[in-house]
Amino acid sequence: MEIDERVAGYLRDVAIPVRVGCVDEAGWPVVLSLWYLYDQGRLLCATTASARVVGYLRAEPRCAFEIAGDLPPYCGVRGRATVTIDPDQGWAVLERLLVRYLGGTDNKLAQRLLARNVDEVALILTPSTLHTWNYAPRMADLPGAAGQKPCPPSDPTSSRSSR
């Protein structure tokens, strides 16, 4: 799927977790947050191979996702994706995520995550649909909303799939 460069820029620039919606083994919806990075049209996440979400996504690789902040102005990207679980890329993706979210690997949290004796897997989300929204123009007069963060364009048709 082709992703509009303005949307891709938002996904590259904003360092907030992605919310992933999937279903558990009983069929109940589950929403969880993961660090992500945008890479060539895909969202890359990392987690331990034993994490429950890995089992959920192995059983049903279709998911929903949202990348949006909690503070005004409200804006973001949401969509549907298919997840591939890749055990070979887990540690490399984790290191890239530590740089993105923690500024590097020379801090206690990064060192603790890197020192774990666990199998790390990459969760690779390949979007099939994307929708954007941007309420910044209508919220510009709210205290603290102006210039708070980057927002994607609000044209929802710019990155939709053909299905």
Buried (B, 14 or more C-beta within 10 A) or exposed (E): BEBBEBBBBBBEEBEBBBBBBBBBEEEEEEEBEBBBBBEEEBBBBBBBEEBEBBBBBEEBBEBBBBBBBEEBBBBBBBBBBEBBBBEEBBBBBBBBBBEBBBEEBEEEEBEEBEEEEEEBBBBBBEBBBBBBBBBBEEBEEEEEBEEBBBBBBBBBEBBBEEE
